[in-house]
Amino acid sequence: MTGADALRPDDLARLLRRSVDVIRENQDEGGAYLASPSLPTYRFSWFRDGAFIADAMSRAGQAESAEAFFRWCADIVIARGDRIESLIARHRAGEAIDRDEHLRCRYRPDGSEGDMPWSNFQLDGYGMWIWALGAHASRHARSVEPFADAVVLSARYLAEFWDEPCFDWWEERFGCHTATLAAVHAGLVTAGELDSRAADAAEAANRIAATVWAEGVVDGRLAGELGDPRIDASLVACSTPFRLLDPDEPVVEATVRALEAEIAHGGVHRYPGDSYYGGGEWLLLAALLGWHYAEAGRRDDAWAQLAWVAAQANEAGDLPEQVESHLETPSALDDWVRKWGPSASPLLWSHAMFVTLALDLGLSLE
Ligand code: BGC
């Protein structure tokens, strides 16, 4: 019997409660969620990580935590309103815009940007926070009025720049990434539903969907990047949860089969040949795939993913970013450990995805 098989319902319930606590303990009083307290480079709050974390907290009944994060996002966007309008005006005038002039993927908890060089231009999070807010508002029958101006502004920004190349989920490749487009699409669809002022949002969303069908599908499955067939685990999000495509859509099934053939075997790698910390198996991706299995009716496989994630917890109940039991590029591990120390743990996004999958499978926090 493996460690995963040996997990009892009590262990899962304990890890579920512990996960909510880890997230709460690492939420700044201003609403920001630290990606991880363990590494200096992760003591920032990313829109991407945060949107998934807020979504999990909302599902867990922690409405105040989720709304504090949405308030933090909204304040950041509103504070950059002039910058957004100026970027849009310059873009429409045909001026070139440097990638470093764009909004950032992460901020310090106090909303400042920091001056460390980083792959800052990533559009996905600006769609994700709107998506998470919309889901939260309908789940808990909450008003989005306090966030509406920031939703409209974010949607204006996304509707203008959605087809600009930017960095991917993994902050490494610059291009038009299919998972990024799906997140932006979800944000634009939600914005159009939430506020009639987001008039351009639905039209831009339609253009994104048409573009993905035309340029983001290769050999019957999704391509990591428009025109580039490479496989990437973030592609799962095009369906679960962002619904650019339905979970039972043949293109999605073929994408998942390709992931299973190459990088998903309980643990899930980000992409073939990943070398970040040796390219280990990511817990958040294992849980994301499990969530997708649940939505696609593969309940046993979803439970197996949950058990695999839970089996990676350390004694304190912390879930790391990735584990080293199976590496894509073993020779790269030591250099990263020398450079930054051990990889991030606990990673709030790992805990969030565990919470989401566990609740989706019917586990309770009671
Ligand atoms: C990941 C990003 C993530 C960040 C913070 C990076 O290693 O590639 O997706 O947003 O860590 O968790």
Boltz pocket constraint, residues with backbone or C-beta under 6 A from the ligand:
constraints:
  - pocket:
      binder: B
      contacts: [[A, 35], [A, 42], [A, 46], [A, 48], [A, 49], [A, 169], [A, 170], [A, 171], [A, 349]]
      max_distance: 6.0
